[in-house]
């Protein structure tokens, strides 16, 4: 995730001189949605492919599945799962090479960074990760127990292992982690999500909605949110390297609303559409960021009650771990 002057995501840390009381995330609407209204399905797919750069393969797959599901005779459309997963793995590694050292310490050598451009296949990514990330084949790393994982972090010389080891040593606030089941929530709230949105920034404010974009698939606990997220990111990358990742994309229909989804580096991405007489009448893109930084999110629980000198640097780390791709800005509202 890269800080920009014009952010996609704005996080506001609110509190008094004692520390942080609350965290509110606001997501800027995606302009391409407005460009799709009135177009037929084939034209809409072309616009999505031309306009969206972030997680492009995942965006195109989610859009294609949503528009296919909107047809009277719903037949699943073929999408290139290999490209979606390759994109997720490459984007994960790009952020680890560029952004993570600044936040978590250490440096990659210039020749390691230069290798990213050549990681054009899952096989090459798996080989790179075996040498530079896991220090072993991904399948072997996935078989490590929790105690073995701690030993791996402490005793392996790779930079990601050192990051995890450092976070585990600093852990001070244990966290319970539950699966989010984003798609179940989307099915239940499809009509509201498609239509009930203001013209400005988008705020996920329903307390019963998922607190993250399916970052965790099993319930459990972690020493703290940062080390838990780092472990989860490592596991996701290992699953991609070992060809064990969950389905990359899919589609379904809820009444007259069609839903397409895809898994990208940030979590589950969702597109919702409603067609009338073959043309797009309503369209909504729900990015993983929307779940990861809504009011019910994990970030707020991790920062609430912390003094500012601890909360601000931790917020930077957690934002990067929760959602490593979208441009963001962190604002502070510190009342006297």
Phi, psi and omega in degrees: 000135187239126177295131177228162178292324178249096189276156167279324182238135173238125177250131178246120173268119185246137178181193178241195182295340180284328182157194185278133176256324183206162177227128179238128177253136179233131184251126180286138178302152180267114186301332184299334180304316182293332181286344183272339184298129179091353180270155173281170189299316182295319178295321180298318178298322179294318180296315179301314181296328182276330189264331187260125181255315182295121182056048190300313182296320178294318179299314181295321180293315180297319179295315181299318180292320179295315182290326176293320180292341181279349182286149181305319175253099187282113173236126184305136178269144180282132173233158184271091181298327180299317180293322179297314182288323176297317178300316180297317180292317180295318180294321176301312182292324180300316179291323178296325181284325187262307191267324188293320180302321179298327185267328187245355176099163179083171179218145171272149175287155183297328181289329176292315179300321181295337181290339184303320183299333182267004182274070186264008177213160179296325180297318179291322177295317179299319179294317178299314182292327177299323182273319191256341184248301188266335184071014181192166176300146184301321180298322178292320179297321181296337181277355181293138172283174179300319179291322177295324180295320177297319178294322177299314181298321183281333189247356181263140186274359182290155182297315177300325177296320179293324176298312181297318180298317179296319179293320179296323179292330182270354186302131183224351184223092181304149183227138173267135187238131179237150173301149183266322184053061181303317185294326176297318179294320179297316179300319183289326187244023187303314183296316180296317182293326182287324191247328188269084181210135181282174184279349180260220183292154185257128182236123178278102190242007181274114187297337181274355182277163186304146180268355176200166187270057180058042176289328179244136179255347181232145176290153179176192177229158176222153179305325172195174186294319184297311181292326177296317178293320179298317177298319181294318178297319177298318181295317179300316179296319179297320178298320177295318180295324184267009180057041179241011183291156177293171179310137187278334184201161179191174179211156179201172181228139176238097184064236180266009179253129179255147186231131172236146181217157176207153179262120178243187184297335183269346185134206183274125177259136184233137170242136176238142181215150170227125180253144174231122181053041175082000181241153182289119178262329178208144182210140179218132173255121179248101184281162176304327180303326181301319178281317187297336184232024172287177184297333182271012191284167181291329182300316181299316180295326182287331186260338186300128178089353180280147173293156186300321183295336176266325187290318186294311176294325178294322178301317179300316180294315184291324177300315181296322181283324181288322191206081195281008188244320191282140174300142186214168172216140175250124178250151181241126175245089185255104184272145180287000000 
